[in-house]
Amino acid sequence: MTWKEQLGSQIPAELGKEIDIYETQMELRKLGKIDEKLFAETRLRRGAYGQRYDNAQRWDGFKSQQMKYPSAPLTKGPDTAWDAPGMQRIKIPFGGLNPRQLEVLADVAEEYADGILHVTTRQDFQLHFVHIEDTPNIMRRLAAAGITTREACGNSVRNVTACPLSGICRTEAFDCTPYAKALTYFLLGHPDTQDFGRKFKPAFSGCEDEACGLVYMHDFGAVAKIENGQRGFKVFVGGGLGAVPYQAKVFADFLPVEELLPTAQAISRVFARLGEKQNRARARIKFLVDKLGIEEFKRLVAEERKILPADPRWTQFPPVEDKPLKPASSLNGHRPEGFDAWLKTNVYRQRQEGFATVTVYCPIGDITSTQARQLADLVRKFSGDNVRTSVEQNILIRWVSEADLPALYTELKKIGLGEHGAGTILDMTACPGTDTCKLGIASSRGLARELRSRLAGKFFTMDESVKGLKIKMSGCFNSCGQHHLADIGFYGNSRTIGQHKVPHFQVLFGGQWENNAGRYGLAIGSVPAKNVPKVVERITERFVRERTGDESFQAFITRIGKAESRKMIEDLMVVPAYEKDPSFYSDWGDPREFSMGDIGMGECAGEVISALQFELGAAERMNFEAQLAHEAGKYAEADRLAYDSMLQAAHGLIHEQWLDCPRDPATIVSEFRTRFAGVFQPQLAGYFFKRAEGAPATTKETAHRVIEEAQLFIEGAHTCGDKLQQQKAAERAAILKK
């Protein structure tokens, strides 16, 4: 009996029909009757992603144990979904789960993937190494347990996140869970949300001062607020991380709960109608809000709200059942070894006296299928149905009677889930990076493992001011690991040293996790991956040594300034020659050489440094000077320097093809457009053209943005320059061969 036949009566009719349609579309794609681009968006809206699979250890393990499709040559090319396993994202609204759902997730991970459930920074789950042929069955099994994958990816409303402490938090205005749930299912598949140019991410927070929902980094954010005895939300719009972060703007200081859903619908309509559709790099709502200005955007939404046909669902907020299994009781009696350390970092005392919430720490978001089943049993035993995931990639068990904490800790230790350190410097966030992401440049997960290993041994002797720092890392500049929000953040890039490529991470200091992602960090320099642990060691030791009173890390970084921060790591930015230390030329967790150039060694013993490398080095210097000007409040000068750095980098590339290229801006812009429009990454080239054609930045926020965009343009110039160097080497070799 097929899963469709077996589970048909347990799957909601509408959801079952959608899965049937998706399965039919798969068959049509096999027959070549649906264009690959169209099918790509179709499967993305069902949560099915492509992934890379050059991570030898995990890929080989999957092939030997699970691989059921050794060859499926139905189509060819990098955009096909059929050539190799991919990733399935599973939507978990506001992170809410029950034990049965956790067991089903464990089953599908074991049967169709590599036996690992990965918690994401949007409170979702991801399965890796899933073959697309299996996705309909996965979807049906999940649907029968009340879980959907619909619009987990694609140009859609992504998972609605919410503070995992909603309803039990000691500082919240009220429980925002029912409203997050209502918005989820109101917008899911709604006709007004089907024509977005890019994704749309909502978030809810119960209070404004904590991290909670991180509303400042979201397309749509709502902070619970009570005004004159009435429930409502402070609403934000137009935030986002990505390559260039934008802080959300206040859309409404107070929006009554009855207006939440119609306002979100009106915003969706405006975004769908006016948002960018051609240039995907500019298609998020943050760009639309920035272009129109918040006041004009609000006016357009207000006009749209007036013409919306009434919908009875606007005021339907179904309660979320959250009941304790056992009566409240206080903590007393025997405390097993290690319990006190775990209690300090992993347990939150709820506002309901006698109850606590336990954070199950999942290093870099991973939990095995076996552990997930065992955890489901423990939830039933100690909590009932009260499980939530967090944006910090952990799992929370709510409503635990305090008297049961020692016993729960003992049971968690038995299944390998009793580690302390949740919410501390050990609890690092990392995106998939080069493990499975096609965009990954450097190994964010490998770096996280290494840093955690080094810091874990020092944790109990570590200064308290350091224990609470946040470290987050992304494999590229797209900020899936939320590096902009960290005290210490990193994103992957690469540099070419002589004839070799070296994995690097750009260093960011001074982001703010609290106040709902209240401040973003700025990059101060790129260091080779193997020197990142020294960066962490150096900055934390200096913070402890020079901190004044209870000074925060953000205040400390502001006080010492970016010039001093850069100076502190400049020696770590140097890469030793390959012959002296080849370990720098491989990434964390991957013994293979990161890159191997095609050009042989030169006649001299020293490294070969091209003119392009010098010019790009000068461009990086200019952009750092722009950061210093920005820090000093000289925003016009910061803008000028950042733009000059882009002109410098562009000239360096042009110079590779035209030795006599003038340095006047008009010529550089014109020649860059002519020579590199089809070669340079369009998103990054767009930053250059936008600044060249627009007005100079004069405010703190706009200058900050130009600096960020200039840094990314320079990163693109490094990548493009590598290709030019390879082309020149090939041309030279061909000439010499004649």
ZIBEL-V648212 format. One record per backbone hydrogen bond with DSSP energy under -0.5 kcal/mol. NH is the residue of the N-H (numbers start at 0). CO is the residue of the C=O. E is the energy in kcal/mol with one decimal. If there is no record, write none. Layout:
nh	co	e
NH	CO	E
NH	CO	E
//
This chain:
nh	co	e
5	1	-2.7
6	2	-2.5
7	3	-0.9
9	6	-1.8
10	6	-1.0
10	7	-0.7
15	11	-2.9
16	12	-2.3
17	13	-1.8
18	14	-2.0
19	15	-2.1
20	16	-2.3
21	17	-2.4
22	18	-2.4
23	19	-2.1
24	20	-2.5
25	21	-1.9
26	22	-1.7
27	23	-2.4
28	24	-2.1
29	25	-1.9
30	26	-1.5
31	28	-1.4
32	27	-2.8
33	27	-0.6
38	34	-2.6
39	35	-2.5
40	36	-1.7
41	37	-1.8
42	38	-3.0
43	39	-2.2
44	40	-2.1
45	42	-1.0
46	43	-2.0
47	42	-2.8
48	46	-0.7
48	86	-3.4
51	435	-3.0
54	434	-0.5
55	53	-1.3
58	54	-2.6
59	55	-2.7
60	56	-1.9
61	57	-1.9
62	58	-2.6
63	59	-2.3
64	60	-1.4
65	61	-3.3
66	61	-1.4
73	71	-2.6
74	71	-0.6
79	76	-1.3
85	129	-3.9
86	48	-2.2
87	126	-2.6
88	46	-3.1
88	86	-0.5
89	124	-3.2
90	147	-1.3
93	159	-3.0
94	91	-2.5
95	92	-2.2
96	386	-2.6
101	97	-2.0
102	98	-2.1
103	99	-2.1
104	100	-2.4
105	101	-2.0
106	102	-2.4
107	103	-2.4
108	104	-2.1
109	105	-2.0
110	106	-2.5
111	107	-2.4
112	107	-0.5
112	108	-1.2
113	127	-0.8
114	108	-2.1
116	366	-3.1
117	115	-0.5
117	125	-1.9
118	116	-0.6
118	364	-3.3
119	123	-2.1
122	119	-1.4
124	89	-1.9
125	117	-2.1
126	87	-2.5
128	85	-0.9
129	85	-2.8
133	130	-2.0
134	131	-1.2
137	133	-2.2
138	134	-2.7
139	135	-2.2
140	136	-2.4
141	137	-2.3
142	138	-2.7
143	139	-2.1
144	141	-1.2
145	142	-1.7
146	141	-2.4
147	90	-0.6
150	44	-4.3
151	148	-1.8
152	43	-0.7
155	153	-2.0
157	155	-0.8
157	199	-2.5
160	158	-0.7
160	201	-1.8
162	203	-0.9
165	162	-1.9
167	164	-2.4
168	164	-1.5
172	205	-2.6
175	173	-0.5
179	175	-2.1
180	176	-2.6
181	177	-2.1
182	178	-2.4
183	179	-2.1
184	180	-2.0
185	181	-1.8
186	182	-2.4
187	183	-1.5
189	186	-1.8
192	189	-2.3
193	190	-1.1
195	154	-0.6
199	155	-2.3
201	199	-0.6
202	219	-1.8
203	160	-1.8
204	221	-2.5
213	210	-2.6
215	515	-1.7
216	213	-1.6
217	214	-1.7
218	200	-1.1
219	200	-1.8
220	235	-2.5
221	202	-2.1
222	233	-2.4
223	204	-3.0
223	221	-0.5
224	231	-2.4
226	229	-2.4
229	226	-1.8
231	224	-2.0
232	254	-2.1
233	222	-2.6
234	232	-0.7
234	251	-2.2
235	220	-3.1
236	248	-2.4
237	218	-2.0
238	217	-2.3
239	245	-2.1
241	477	-0.6
244	242	-0.5
245	239	-3.2
247	215	-2.3
248	236	-3.0
250	234	-2.9
250	248	-0.6
251	234	-1.7
254	232	-2.3
255	253	-0.5
256	230	-1.6
258	255	-2.2
259	256	-1.3
260	256	-0.5
262	258	-1.9
263	259	-2.2
264	260	-2.3
265	261	-2.4
266	262	-2.6
267	263	-2.1
268	264	-2.0
269	265	-2.2
270	266	-2.6
271	267	-2.7
272	268	-2.2
273	269	-2.8
274	270	-2.2
275	281	-0.5
279	277	-1.1
281	278	-2.1
282	279	-1.4
286	283	-1.1
287	283	-1.0
288	284	-2.8
289	285	-2.0
290	286	-2.3
291	287	-2.7
292	288	-2.6
296	292	-2.3
297	293	-2.5
298	294	-2.0
299	295	-2.3
300	296	-2.2
301	297	-2.5
302	298	-2.1
303	299	-2.1
304	300	-2.8
305	301	-1.5
306	302	-0.9
306	303	-0.7
307	304	-1.0
313	310	-1.9
314	311	-1.0
315	312	-1.7
316	314	-0.8
317	315	-0.5
320	318	-0.7
324	398	-0.6
328	353	-1.3
338	335	-2.0
341	337	-1.7
342	338	-3.2
343	339	-1.9
344	340	-1.3
345	341	-3.1
346	342	-0.9
347	356	-2.8
349	347	-0.6
349	354	-1.8
350	167	-2.2
352	350	-0.9
354	351	-1.7
355	399	-2.4
356	347	-2.9
357	396	-2.8
358	345	-3.2
359	357	-0.7
359	394	-3.9
360	358	-0.9
362	360	-0.6
363	427	-0.5
364	361	-3.0
365	362	-1.8
366	116	-2.0
368	114	-1.9
371	367	-2.4
372	368	-2.1
373	369	-2.3
374	370	-2.8
375	371	-2.1
376	372	-1.8
377	373	-1.8
378	374	-2.4
379	375	-2.1
380	376	-1.8
381	377	-2.7
382	378	-2.9
383	378	-3.2
384	382	-0.7
386	96	-1.4
386	384	-1.3
387	395	-2.2
388	94	-1.6
389	393	-2.1
392	389	-1.6
394	359	-1.9
395	387	-4.2
396	357	-3.0
397	385	-2.4
397	395	-0.6
399	355	-2.8
400	381	-0.6
400	398	-0.5
401	328	-0.8
401	353	-2.3
403	400	-2.3
404	401	-1.5
407	403	-2.7
408	404	-2.7
409	405	-2.1
410	406	-2.1
411	407	-2.7
412	408	-2.3
413	409	-1.5
414	410	-1.0
414	411	-0.5
415	412	-1.5
416	411	-2.9
417	411	-0.5
423	420	-2.0
424	466	-2.5
426	423	-1.4
427	425	-1.8
428	470	-1.5
430	472	-1.4
433	441	-0.7
434	431	-1.8
435	432	-0.8
436	432	-2.2
439	436	-0.8
440	474	-2.0
441	474	-1.8
443	441	-1.4
446	442	-2.0
447	443	-2.3
448	444	-2.4
449	445	-1.9
450	446	-2.8
451	447	-2.7
452	448	-2.2
453	449	-2.1
454	450	-2.7
455	451	-2.5
456	452	-0.9
457	454	-1.0
458	454	-0.7
458	455	-0.9
460	457	-1.1
461	457	-0.7
461	458	-1.0
465	462	-1.5
466	462	-1.5
467	463	-0.9
468	465	-1.8
471	487	-1.5
472	428	-2.4
473	489	-2.3
478	475	-0.8
481	478	-1.6
484	481	-1.6
485	482	-1.1
486	469	-0.8
487	469	-2.2
488	507	-2.9
489	471	-1.8
490	505	-1.5
491	473	-1.8
492	503	-2.4
494	501	-1.8
496	494	-0.6
496	499	-3.1
497	495	-0.6
499	496	-2.0
501	494	-3.1
503	492	-2.8
504	526	-2.8
505	490	-3.2
506	524	-3.0
507	488	-2.7
508	521	-1.1
509	486	-2.1
510	485	-1.9
511	518	-3.1
514	208	-2.2
515	209	-2.3
516	512	-1.5
517	513	-2.4
518	511	-0.8
520	483	-2.3
521	508	-1.0
523	506	-2.8
524	506	-0.8
526	504	-2.5
527	571	-0.7
528	502	-3.0
530	527	-2.4
531	528	-1.4
534	530	-1.5
535	531	-2.1
536	532	-2.4
537	533	-2.6
538	534	-2.5
539	535	-2.1
540	536	-2.0
541	537	-2.0
542	538	-2.2
543	539	-2.2
544	540	-2.1
545	541	-2.7
546	542	-1.4
548	546	-0.6
550	547	-1.6
555	551	-2.3
556	552	-2.7
557	553	-2.2
558	554	-2.3
559	555	-2.5
560	556	-1.8
563	559	-0.6
564	560	-1.9
565	561	-2.9
566	562	-2.4
567	563	-1.9
568	564	-0.8
568	565	-1.2
569	565	-1.0
569	566	-0.5
571	568	-0.9
572	568	-0.7
572	569	-1.2
573	570	-0.8
575	573	-0.5
579	576	-0.7
580	576	-2.3
583	580	-1.4
584	581	-1.8
585	582	-1.3
586	591	-0.5
589	586	-1.8
593	584	-3.7
596	498	-1.8
608	606	-0.7
609	607	-0.6
613	609	-1.5
614	610	-2.4
615	611	-2.8
616	612	-2.0
617	613	-2.2
618	614	-2.0
619	615	-2.1
620	616	-1.9
621	617	-2.4
622	618	-2.1
623	619	-1.9
624	620	-2.2
625	621	-1.8
626	622	-1.5
627	623	-1.9
628	624	-2.3
629	625	-2.3
630	626	-2.4
631	627	-1.7
632	629	-1.5
633	628	-2.7
634	632	-1.3
637	633	-2.2
638	634	-2.2
639	635	-2.2
640	636	-2.6
641	637	-2.4
642	638	-2.5
643	639	-2.6
644	640	-2.1
645	641	-1.5
646	642	-2.4
647	643	-2.6
648	644	-2.3
649	645	-2.8
650	646	-2.6
651	647	-2.1
652	648	-1.6
653	649	-2.5
654	650	-2.9
655	651	-0.8
655	652	-0.8
656	653	-1.9
657	653	-2.5
660	657	-1.5
667	663	-2.1
668	664	-2.7
669	665	-2.3
670	666	-3.1
671	667	-2.6
672	668	-2.2
673	669	-2.0
674	670	-2.8
675	671	-2.6
676	672	-1.0
678	675	-1.3
679	675	-2.8
684	680	-2.5
685	681	-2.3
686	682	-0.9
687	683	-1.1
688	684	-2.3
689	685	-2.6
690	686	-2.0
691	687	-2.4
692	688	-2.1
693	689	-1.2
702	698	-2.3
703	699	-1.9
704	700	-1.9
705	701	-2.0
706	702	-2.2
707	703	-2.1
708	704	-2.7
709	705	-2.5
710	706	-2.2
711	707	-1.9
712	708	-2.3
713	709	-2.3
714	710	-2.0
715	711	-2.3
716	712	-1.9
717	713	-2.0
718	714	-1.8
719	715	-2.8
720	716	-2.8
721	717	-1.9
722	718	-1.4
723	719	-2.1
724	720	-2.6
725	721	-2.1
726	722	-2.3
727	723	-2.6
728	724	-2.2
729	725	-2.2
730	726	-2.5
731	727	-2.5
732	728	-2.5
733	729	-2.3
734	730	-2.0
735	731	-2.5
736	732	-1.6
737	733	-0.8
737	734	-0.8
//
